[in-house]
Amino acid sequence: MPRSAVSPEKTWQQTKSERTRTAILDAAVSCFYKLGYFNTTTENIAREAGVSRGAMLHHFPTRADLIEAAVRHLTQARLDRFAEEETQINEGAEHTRVSEGIDAYWRMLNTVEFVVFHELQVAARTDKELARVLKPALETYFKRQAGITAQIFPDLAQSKAFERTVFMTRFLLEGMAVSKLLDDPTVPENLILGWLKEELRESYQDVRNVKRRK
């Protein structure tokens, strides 16, 4: 067989292996959400994924390997969701749809992915091994999110207020999302969202005539 030829059997095995790996990582995120980080065992994850413990150990020999891969998997899932939702909302728009974008970001903060990420952040305060993995993942997430934001909102990115408003939006909405984790009835969700939209529209007056695409 020529060196460049691809074995169908190998391709099938690789596909099967990738699916199993993804199923395990999805199961890890699901278990962190349902049980909490400290209550989740590798046995829980294997059961949730529907795989044998041996199959899981084949992909992730240690718990540390599994946690590190799960954090990367979760980080990528959050970035993919952010890019997909914000891109769809602004598809074909002449100017960035600020209000709709805020609503979309708020919905993203009320998902399993955000809850689990926050769960891991809290757990990392006392778990040095988790902190070692999570800190660079957070840096990667926010750096890549900033790049995606500038790419999706090219008109707003030209504003002098862009960096400030991105940080303000992130910390305000994420803080509100954390407050809602215990169903805090005092969170004035609509009031804060309405105020934020008005603030952003005012902040972006310097680029109100700039189009998203030339």
URJO-V341772 format. One record per backbone hydrogen bond with DSSP energy under -1.0 kcal/mol. NH is the residue of the N-H (numbers start at 0). CO is the residue of the C=O. E is the energy in kcal/mol with one decimal. If there is no record, write none. Layout:
nh,co,e
NH,CO,E
NH,CO,E
This chain:
nh,co,e
4,1,-1.2
10,6,-2.4
11,7,-2.4
12,8,-2.4
13,9,-2.6
14,10,-2.4
15,11,-2.6
16,12,-2.5
17,13,-2.5
18,14,-2.2
19,15,-2.2
20,16,-2.4
21,17,-2.5
22,18,-2.4
23,19,-2.1
24,20,-2.1
25,21,-2.8
26,22,-2.1
27,23,-2.1
28,24,-2.0
29,25,-2.3
30,26,-2.6
31,27,-2.4
32,28,-1.8
33,29,-2.5
34,30,-3.3
39,36,-1.0
44,40,-1.9
45,41,-2.4
46,42,-2.3
47,43,-2.4
48,44,-2.3
49,45,-1.1
50,45,-2.2
55,51,-1.9
56,52,-2.5
57,53,-1.5
58,54,-1.2
59,55,-3.2
65,61,-1.8
66,62,-2.8
67,63,-2.4
68,64,-2.1
69,65,-2.5
70,66,-2.3
71,67,-1.9
72,68,-2.5
73,69,-2.6
74,70,-2.4
75,71,-2.3
76,72,-2.0
77,73,-2.1
78,74,-2.0
79,75,-2.6
80,76,-2.2
81,77,-2.2
82,78,-2.5
83,79,-2.5
84,80,-2.5
85,81,-2.2
86,82,-1.8
87,83,-2.2
88,84,-2.1
89,85,-1.5
92,89,-2.0
97,95,-1.4
100,96,-2.1
101,97,-2.3
102,98,-2.2
103,99,-2.2
104,100,-2.3
105,101,-2.4
106,102,-2.0
107,103,-1.9
108,104,-1.2
109,106,-1.4
114,110,-2.0
115,111,-2.7
116,112,-2.1
117,113,-2.6
118,114,-2.3
119,115,-2.5
120,116,-2.0
121,117,-2.3
122,118,-2.2
123,119,-2.3
124,121,-1.1
125,122,-1.3
130,126,-2.5
131,127,-2.1
132,128,-1.1
133,129,-3.1
134,130,-2.3
136,132,-1.1
137,133,-2.6
138,134,-2.1
139,135,-2.4
140,136,-2.6
141,137,-2.5
142,138,-2.0
143,139,-2.6
144,140,-2.7
145,141,-1.9
146,142,-1.6
147,143,-2.5
148,144,-2.6
149,145,-2.1
150,146,-1.7
151,147,-2.6
152,148,-2.4
156,152,-2.1
157,154,-1.1
158,155,-2.1
161,158,-1.2
164,160,-2.9
165,161,-2.3
166,162,-2.1
167,163,-2.4
168,164,-2.6
169,165,-2.3
170,166,-2.6
171,167,-2.2
172,168,-2.4
173,169,-2.4
174,170,-1.9
175,171,-1.9
176,172,-2.4
177,173,-2.1
178,174,-1.8
179,175,-1.3
180,177,-1.3
182,179,-2.4
186,183,-1.2
188,186,-2.1
191,187,-2.5
192,188,-2.5
193,189,-2.4
194,190,-2.2
195,191,-2.6
196,192,-2.1
197,193,-1.8
198,194,-2.4
199,195,-2.4
200,196,-2.3
201,197,-2.0
202,198,-2.4
203,199,-1.9
204,201,-1.3
206,203,-1.5
207,204,-1.3
209,206,-1.7
211,93,-3.1
